[in-house]
C-alpha cells in the first residue's frame, strides 16, 4: 500500500461536496491546513492494488481499517431523492479520496450504527454516511477529541459563547496554515449562508476582525466580520496543530 501524496492532499483542501456530507468534506479540507492534520491523512489513507485503505483511529477506542475497491467507489452514484442519477459537473469531479472515505463511512455505520448520532437520522437521505456531526467524524478519524464550541444544545448562535469563540479566532490568526477548524450554521435565515451547513475555516484576519470560510458545496469563499460570525454561526469544531500530536 502507498500513502496518498501531498499533491493529493492539497486537492482535498477545496474538494467539492456532492452528497449531504458537508461535515465530512469540510473536516477533511480542514485537516489539510495543519502539519499534523496532513500527517494523519497520509497515515490514514493509502492506495491499494484496486482502491483505497481508509483507517479510522477511534472505533470504540481501537483503530480499524476499511478497504474500498474501485468498484465500490464507482457504485457510489450521486442521485436525487427519486434515486435518479445526477450528472457530475465535469469541471468539478468528485474527488476519489473523498469518495473512498464516504464508502468507508457507509461500511462503518452499517457495522456500528451508533457512529451516526440519533439526531442525524431524522433527515431523509440516500446514503448512510450523509448527515453527521463534524466532531463525531473528526474524533473517529483522527483519534483525538476536537475542541467543540456550541455544536450541541439549543443555542442557535455563538453569541452566548462570544469569549470562547474570539479566543479560538485569535488562536487561528496566530497559527496561519497550521490549524484545522470547521464552523457551522443551524436552521433559520442566515443571509448569504446555507442552513445546517458546515464550512472549513481558511483564515482569520485580526486587522479587520474578519474570518474567511470555504463552502465546499458552492465552491466559494465567504468572509464574515466577527460580529456577523457571532450571529450567523452556531458552532466551531476543530484543532490547533498541537492537539493532533
C-alpha positions as CSV (number, residue, x, y, z in Angstrom):
1,X,0.0,0.0,0.0
2,X,1.2,3.5,-0.8
3,X,0.1,6.5,1.3
4,X,-1.7,9.3,-0.5
5,X,0.7,12.0,-1.7
6,X,1.0,15.6,-0.6
7,X,-0.3,16.7,-4.0
8,X,-3.4,14.6,-3.5
9,X,-3.8,16.1,0.0
10,X,-3.6,19.6,-1.5
11,X,-6.5,18.7,-3.8
12,X,-8.6,17.8,-0.8
13,X,-8.4,21.3,0.6
14,X,-11.0,22.6,-1.9
15,X,-12.7,19.3,-2.8
16,X,-16.3,19.6,-3.9
17,X,-19.2,18.3,-1.8
18,X,-21.9,16.5,-3.8
19,X,-23.7,14.4,-1.1
20,X,-25.3,15.7,2.1
21,X,-22.0,15.3,3.9
22,X,-20.6,18.8,4.5
23,X,-19.4,17.6,7.9
24,X,-17.1,15.1,6.2
25,X,-15.8,17.2,3.2
26,X,-15.2,20.3,5.3
27,X,-13.5,18.3,8.0
28,X,-11.1,16.7,5.6
29,X,-10.5,20.0,3.9
30,X,-9.7,21.5,7.4
31,X,-7.2,18.7,8.2
32,X,-5.1,19.7,5.1
33,X,-4.4,23.0,6.7
34,X,-2.2,21.8,9.5
35,X,1.1,19.8,9.7
36,X,-0.2,17.1,11.9
37,X,-3.6,17.0,10.0
38,X,-1.7,16.3,6.8
39,X,0.3,13.6,8.6
40,X,-2.8,11.9,9.8
41,X,-4.3,12.0,6.2
42,X,-1.1,10.3,4.8
43,X,-1.2,7.7,7.6
44,X,-5.0,7.0,7.4
45,X,-5.4,6.8,3.6
46,X,-3.4,4.6,1.3
47,X,-3.7,3.3,-2.3
48,X,-4.2,-0.4,-2.6
49,X,-4.0,-2.5,-5.8
50,X,-7.7,-1.9,-6.6
51,X,-8.7,1.1,-4.5
52,X,-8.0,2.6,-1.1
53,X,-7.5,1.6,2.6
54,X,-9.1,4.1,5.0
55,X,-8.2,4.0,8.6
56,X,-10.4,5.3,11.5
57,X,-8.4,5.7,14.7
58,X,-11.2,5.6,17.3
59,X,-13.8,2.9,16.7
60,X,-14.7,2.3,20.3
61,X,-11.2,3.1,21.3
62,X,-9.5,1.0,18.6
63,X,-8.0,1.5,15.1
64,X,-9.9,-0.1,12.3
65,X,-9.2,-0.3,8.6
66,X,-11.8,-0.3,5.8
67,X,-10.9,-1.4,2.3
68,X,-12.7,0.3,-0.6
69,X,-12.4,-1.2,-4.0
70,X,-12.6,0.8,-7.2
71,X,-15.9,-0.9,-8.0
72,X,-17.4,0.2,-4.7
73,X,-16.3,3.8,-5.4
74,X,-17.8,3.6,-8.9
75,X,-21.1,2.2,-7.4
76,X,-21.4,5.3,-5.2
77,X,-23.6,7.4,-7.5
78,X,-24.9,10.9,-6.8
79,X,-28.7,10.7,-7.1
80,X,-31.8,12.8,-6.4
81,X,-34.5,11.8,-3.9
82,X,-36.1,9.7,-6.5
83,X,-32.9,7.7,-7.0
84,X,-32.2,9.1,-10.4
85,X,-28.5,9.7,-11.1
86,X,-27.5,13.4,-11.2
87,X,-24.7,14.2,-13.7
88,X,-21.4,15.3,-12.1
89,X,-20.0,18.7,-13.3
90,X,-17.0,17.8,-15.4
91,X,-15.2,20.9,-14.2
92,X,-15.6,19.7,-10.6
93,X,-15.0,16.0,-10.5
94,X,-15.9,14.0,-7.4
95,X,-12.6,13.6,-5.6
96,X,-11.7,9.9,-5.5
97,X,-10.3,10.1,-1.9
98,X,-13.4,11.8,-0.7
99,X,-15.4,9.0,-2.4
100,X,-13.3,6.4,-0.6
101,X,-13.9,8.0,2.8
102,X,-17.6,8.2,2.1
103,X,-17.8,4.5,1.2
104,X,-15.7,3.6,4.3
105,X,-18.1,5.7,6.4
106,X,-21.0,3.7,4.9
107,X,-19.3,0.5,5.9
108,X,-18.5,1.8,9.4
109,X,-22.1,2.9,10.1
110,X,-23.5,-0.3,8.7
111,X,-21.3,-2.2,11.1
112,X,-21.7,0.2,14.1
113,X,-24.9,2.3,13.8
114,X,-24.0,4.2,16.9
115,X,-21.4,6.1,14.9
116,X,-24.3,8.1,13.4
117,X,-25.9,10.2,16.2
118,X,-29.7,9.7,16.5
119,X,-30.4,13.4,15.7
120,X,-28.7,12.9,12.4
121,X,-31.0,10.1,11.4
122,X,-34.1,12.3,11.0
123,X,-33.4,13.9,7.6
124,X,-34.1,11.7,4.6
125,X,-31.0,10.6,2.7
126,X,-29.9,8.1,0.1
127,X,-26.6,7.1,1.8
128,X,-25.9,6.2,5.5
129,X,-22.8,8.5,5.6
130,X,-24.9,11.5,4.8
131,X,-25.7,13.8,7.8
132,X,-23.4,13.6,10.8
133,X,-21.5,15.9,13.2
134,X,-18.1,17.1,12.3
135,X,-16.9,16.5,15.9
136,X,-18.1,12.9,15.6
137,X,-16.3,12.3,12.3
138,X,-13.1,14.1,13.4
139,X,-12.8,12.1,16.6
140,X,-13.4,8.8,14.8
141,X,-10.9,9.7,12.0
142,X,-8.1,11.3,14.0
143,X,-8.5,9.5,17.3
144,X,-8.4,12.9,19.0
145,X,-11.3,14.7,20.6
146,X,-11.6,18.1,19.0
147,X,-12.3,21.5,20.6
148,X,-16.1,21.9,20.5
149,X,-17.9,25.2,21.0
150,X,-21.7,25.1,20.9
151,X,-22.1,22.2,18.5
152,X,-24.9,20.7,20.6
153,X,-27.6,22.3,22.7
154,X,-30.4,24.6,21.9
155,X,-28.5,27.9,21.4
156,X,-28.7,28.8,17.7
157,X,-25.7,31.2,17.5
158,X,-22.3,31.8,19.0
159,X,-23.4,35.0,20.8
160,X,-23.5,33.2,24.2
161,X,-20.1,31.8,23.6
162,X,-18.5,35.0,22.3
163,X,-15.4,35.0,24.5
164,X,-14.6,31.3,23.8
165,X,-15.2,31.9,20.0
166,X,-13.0,35.0,19.9
167,X,-10.2,33.1,21.7
168,X,-10.4,30.5,19.0
169,X,-10.3,33.2,16.3
170,X,-7.3,34.7,18.0
171,X,-5.5,31.4,18.1
172,X,-6.2,30.7,14.4
173,X,-4.8,34.1,13.5
174,X,-1.6,33.3,15.3
175,X,-1.2,29.9,13.6
176,X,-2.0,30.6,9.9
177,X,-1.8,27.5,7.8
178,X,-1.4,25.3,10.9
179,X,-4.8,24.7,12.4
180,X,-7.9,22.7,11.4
181,X,-11.3,24.2,12.1
182,X,-14.8,23.8,10.9
183,X,-17.7,26.1,11.6
184,X,-21.4,25.5,11.0
185,X,-24.9,27.0,10.9
186,X,-28.2,25.7,12.1
187,X,-31.8,26.3,10.8
188,X,-33.2,29.8,10.3
189,X,-32.3,32.5,7.9
190,X,-28.6,33.1,7.5
191,X,-28.0,35.9,5.0
192,X,-25.5,34.6,2.3
193,X,-25.2,31.2,4.0
194,X,-26.9,27.9,4.0
195,X,-28.9,26.3,6.8
196,X,-27.5,23.4,8.7
197,X,-24.2,23.6,6.7
198,X,-20.5,23.2,7.5
199,X,-17.6,25.4,6.3
200,X,-13.9,24.9,6.6
201,X,-12.0,27.9,8.1
202,X,-9.4,29.4,5.7
203,X,-8.0,32.2,7.9
204,X,-8.7,34.8,10.5
205,X,-7.9,38.5,9.7
206,X,-7.2,40.2,13.0
207,X,-6.6,43.6,11.5
208,X,-10.2,44.0,10.2
209,X,-11.6,41.4,12.6
210,X,-13.0,39.0,10.0
211,X,-12.9,35.3,9.3
212,X,-12.7,33.7,5.8
213,X,-14.6,30.4,5.2
214,X,-14.8,28.0,2.3
215,X,-18.1,26.4,1.2
216,X,-17.2,23.1,-0.4
217,X,-20.7,22.6,-1.9
218,X,-20.8,26.0,-3.7
219,X,-17.1,26.2,-4.2
220,X,-16.9,29.8,-2.9
221,X,-15.2,31.8,-0.2
222,X,-17.3,33.7,2.4
223,X,-16.0,36.5,4.6
224,X,-17.7,37.4,7.9
225,X,-16.9,40.1,10.4
226,X,-16.5,38.8,13.9
227,X,-19.8,40.4,14.8
228,X,-21.5,38.6,11.8
229,X,-19.9,35.3,12.8
230,X,-21.4,35.5,16.3
231,X,-24.9,36.0,14.8
232,X,-24.7,33.6,11.8
233,X,-22.7,30.7,13.1
234,X,-23.9,28.1,15.6
235,X,-20.7,26.2,16.3
236,X,-16.9,25.8,16.0
237,X,-15.1,22.5,15.9
238,X,-11.5,21.6,15.3
239,X,-7.9,21.5,16.4
240,X,-4.8,23.5,16.7
241,X,-1.8,21.6,15.4
242,X,-0.6,20.7,18.9
243,X,-3.9,19.0,19.6
244,X,-3.2,16.4,16.9
245,X,0.1,15.1,18.2
